[in-house]
Amino acid sequence: METKYTLAEQWPLITEISRKKEIFWENPIYGKIMEAPQDFELTLEDIREADARLRRFAPFIKQAFDETVKDEGINESPLLPAERLQAHLEKEFHRIIKGSCFIKADNALTVSGSVKARGGIYEVLKYAEELAVNEGLIGLDGDYSLFSSETFKTFFSDYTIICGSTGNLGLSIGIISAALGFKVTIHMSSDAKQWKKDLLREHGAEVVEHEDDYSKAVDVGRQAAISDRNSYFVDDENSKPLFTGYAVAALRLQKQLDEAGITVDEEHPLYVYLPCGVGSAPGGISFGLKKVYGQHVHPVFAEPVAAPSMLLGVMTGRHNALSVRDIGLDNITIADGLAVGRPSKFIGKLMENQIHSFYTVADEQLYRLLAMTYDTEGVKAEPSAAASFMGPLRTAVEEGGATHVLWCTGGSMVPEEVWQSDYQQGKI
């Protein structure tokens, strides 16, 4: 059995990682031609079809969630200039950031207030559409506002949606499933915040709590779904529909960059900083962006010092065969959405040559970044989301024409008292 000492002989950086040091690692196989998993095919056209499905469901979303009315049921977040945050980061950390910074404010996504609203909601809608079409309740050209009718809700009440989560994926799955009329069971890891469990229960979801980490919650949920033919399991580790839903973000970001007059090419590269847990959200977004921008976009993954599972998986090539506990880390972090001991093998193998670099962030730094971002830009982020704000300081980009997109993956649904506690922690 390999120990952290034998692993460190092959990959010396593991010594620093095991001591919870903040590190930056540039991926040596980035951009190299590698064979993709044989059973995976996803094209730009597939991503466009997913976007079209979300647009078909806009009438239902508009009826089910009042906060989406102003956007006609299209659930999308703004791209915000972040000049004040950029200047503050430069001053605080004594480094110049070449190029311009923007915040992709998925913290403001309606319905569930995080990046998980992309993949999680998309997968449930896709499943609901398949059931309804197969039952003859609707055609693809039908009026999708009917999904909010009692006829559809009664039909869906015979089915159960199940998933395992550290928090935000469970929120997105629970909220959209309950709105459609599904029964829903969310298996939550010990890292999950109490307010997220409470909110799910308010929406009518059954929450099963586990005194273990994310992987255990997912395993139990997966087994529960296998034993019930009317259950559907949203698999954060291996789901292609989930991955595709996240990839739609690339089309949305491309539109926003175009509208802002921002060019992405060799002289104007795009760097995107993505907090990473099991890898499905940052992996899907990165995959979509690579389909849109090719070699001119550079995804960078951010992880907590206690749980750099994707970093370890890609660095060693072991992927989900290696846990952060194998090198002495405890997987305990304030960044609950990133508290994952083992990464997705599916995402790791697919994306290992498409991730530009990785960096890790200590919990105290997450609090500090959270406070800085609110003070400068008025953006409320969760600690997990704050991991992205350190990115431009770590990559040492030399191109003055670069665009840096800091993906703020969650925050708007955090109860005020919880957010205030995190904010005050960042001001100490």
VENDAHU-V66107 format. One record per residue. PHI is phi in radians with two decimals (* if undefined). Layout:
PHI ; PHI
This chain:
* ; -1.28 ; -1.90 ; -1.13 ; -1.32 ; -1.22 ; -1.12 ; -1.17 ; -1.14 ; -1.46 ; -2.24 ; -0.95 ; -1.10 ; -1.06 ; -1.06 ; -1.17 ; -1.07 ; -1.16 ; -1.63 ; 1.05 ; -1.45 ; -1.26 ; -2.31 ; -2.20 ; -2.33 ; -1.54 ; -1.24 ; -1.24 ; -1.77 ; -1.03 ; 1.45 ; -1.34 ; -1.29 ; -2.38 ; -1.34 ; -1.33 ; -0.91 ; -1.13 ; -1.62 ; -2.10 ; -2.37 ; -2.55 ; -1.90 ; -1.07 ; -1.13 ; -1.08 ; -1.17 ; -1.14 ; -1.14 ; -1.12 ; -1.08 ; -1.12 ; -1.11 ; -1.06 ; -1.23 ; -1.07 ; -1.46 ; -0.96 ; -1.06 ; -1.19 ; -1.03 ; -1.09 ; -1.31 ; -1.40 ; -2.32 ; -0.98 ; -1.19 ; -1.69 ; -1.03 ; -1.09 ; -1.86 ; 0.97 ; 1.43 ; -1.58 ; -1.64 ; -2.46 ; -1.84 ; -1.35 ; -1.82 ; -1.89 ; -1.04 ; -2.27 ; -1.09 ; -1.18 ; -1.12 ; -1.02 ; -1.12 ; -1.19 ; -1.06 ; -1.06 ; -1.21 ; -1.19 ; -1.87 ; 0.98 ; -2.45 ; -1.60 ; -1.72 ; -1.30 ; 1.75 ; -2.09 ; -1.80 ; -2.35 ; -1.85 ; -1.56 ; -1.53 ; -1.18 ; -1.04 ; -1.71 ; -1.02 ; -1.25 ; 1.38 ; -2.38 ; 1.15 ; -2.78 ; -1.00 ; -1.15 ; -1.10 ; -1.29 ; -1.25 ; -1.11 ; -1.13 ; -1.05 ; -1.12 ; -1.15 ; -1.10 ; -1.08 ; -1.13 ; -1.07 ; -1.09 ; -1.04 ; -1.09 ; -1.17 ; -1.16 ; -1.11 ; -1.42 ; 1.39 ; -1.35 ; -2.80 ; -1.87 ; -1.12 ; -1.79 ; -1.45 ; -1.53 ; -1.34 ; -1.13 ; -1.11 ; -1.12 ; -1.63 ; -1.39 ; -1.14 ; -1.03 ; -1.21 ; -1.11 ; -1.11 ; -1.09 ; -1.22 ; -1.16 ; -1.46 ; -2.09 ; -2.14 ; -1.71 ; -2.26 ; -2.69 ; -1.92 ; -2.75 ; -1.58 ; 2.75 ; -1.23 ; -1.13 ; -1.02 ; -1.07 ; -1.13 ; -1.14 ; -1.10 ; -1.18 ; -1.26 ; -1.13 ; -1.12 ; -1.11 ; -1.45 ; 1.87 ; -1.17 ; -1.26 ; -2.54 ; -2.18 ; -1.99 ; -1.57 ; -1.91 ; -1.36 ; -1.12 ; -1.34 ; -1.13 ; -1.26 ; -1.04 ; -1.12 ; -1.26 ; -1.12 ; -1.10 ; -1.14 ; -1.07 ; -1.13 ; -1.07 ; -1.49 ; 1.65 ; -1.43 ; -1.47 ; -1.96 ; -1.85 ; -1.64 ; -2.11 ; -1.48 ; -2.74 ; -1.55 ; -0.95 ; -1.05 ; -1.15 ; -1.06 ; -1.15 ; -1.06 ; -1.14 ; -1.08 ; -1.08 ; -1.15 ; -1.08 ; -1.22 ; -1.08 ; -1.43 ; -2.32 ; -1.16 ; -1.71 ; -1.87 ; -2.21 ; -1.78 ; -1.52 ; -1.72 ; -1.07 ; -1.49 ; -2.39 ; -1.40 ; -1.32 ; -1.06 ; -1.04 ; -1.01 ; -1.16 ; -1.05 ; -1.12 ; -1.10 ; -1.02 ; -0.97 ; -1.11 ; -1.16 ; -1.19 ; -1.16 ; -1.00 ; -1.09 ; -1.18 ; -1.15 ; -1.06 ; -1.13 ; -1.49 ; 1.27 ; -1.69 ; -1.55 ; -2.14 ; -2.71 ; -1.07 ; -1.43 ; -2.27 ; -1.21 ; -1.93 ; -1.88 ; -2.14 ; -1.84 ; -2.20 ; -1.05 ; -2.27 ; -1.89 ; -1.30 ; 1.99 ; -1.16 ; -1.18 ; -1.13 ; -1.14 ; -1.14 ; -1.07 ; -1.11 ; -1.05 ; -1.08 ; -1.13 ; -1.15 ; -1.15 ; -1.45 ; -1.98 ; 1.00 ; -1.28 ; -1.59 ; -2.00 ; -2.26 ; -1.32 ; -2.22 ; -1.76 ; -2.02 ; -2.38 ; -1.26 ; -1.09 ; -1.52 ; -2.57 ; -1.49 ; -1.19 ; -1.19 ; -0.99 ; -1.09 ; -1.10 ; -1.30 ; -1.02 ; -1.61 ; 1.34 ; -1.49 ; 0.89 ; -1.36 ; -1.34 ; -2.07 ; -1.80 ; -1.09 ; -1.20 ; -1.17 ; -1.94 ; 1.61 ; -1.52 ; -1.78 ; 1.09 ; -1.88 ; -2.66 ; -1.14 ; -1.41 ; -1.00 ; -1.19 ; -1.92 ; -1.44 ; -2.20 ; -1.38 ; -2.23 ; -1.44 ; -1.23 ; -1.14 ; -1.00 ; -1.20 ; -1.04 ; -1.18 ; -1.24 ; -1.88 ; -1.03 ; -1.76 ; -2.05 ; -1.78 ; -1.08 ; -2.90 ; -2.31 ; -2.53 ; -2.05 ; -2.34 ; -1.32 ; -1.00 ; -1.10 ; -1.26 ; -1.08 ; -1.04 ; -1.10 ; -1.15 ; -1.03 ; -1.18 ; -1.01 ; -1.19 ; -1.21 ; -1.12 ; -1.65 ; -2.09 ; 1.25 ; -1.68 ; -1.62 ; -2.03 ; -1.32 ; -0.94 ; -1.02 ; -1.17 ; -1.12 ; -1.01 ; -1.22 ; -1.26 ; -1.44 ; -0.90 ; -1.07 ; -1.36 ; -1.54 ; -1.39 ; 0.91 ; -1.16 ; -1.72 ; -1.28 ; -1.18 ; -1.62 ; -1.23 ; -1.98 ; -1.94 ; -1.91 ; -1.68 ; -1.46 ; -1.51 ; -1.48 ; -3.11 ; 2.75 ; -1.23 ; -1.64 ; -1.14 ; -0.97 ; -0.99 ; -1.19 ; -1.21 ; -1.12 ; -1.08 ; -1.11 ; -1.12 ; -1.08 ; -1.13 ; -1.09 ; -1.32 ; -1.66 ; -1.19
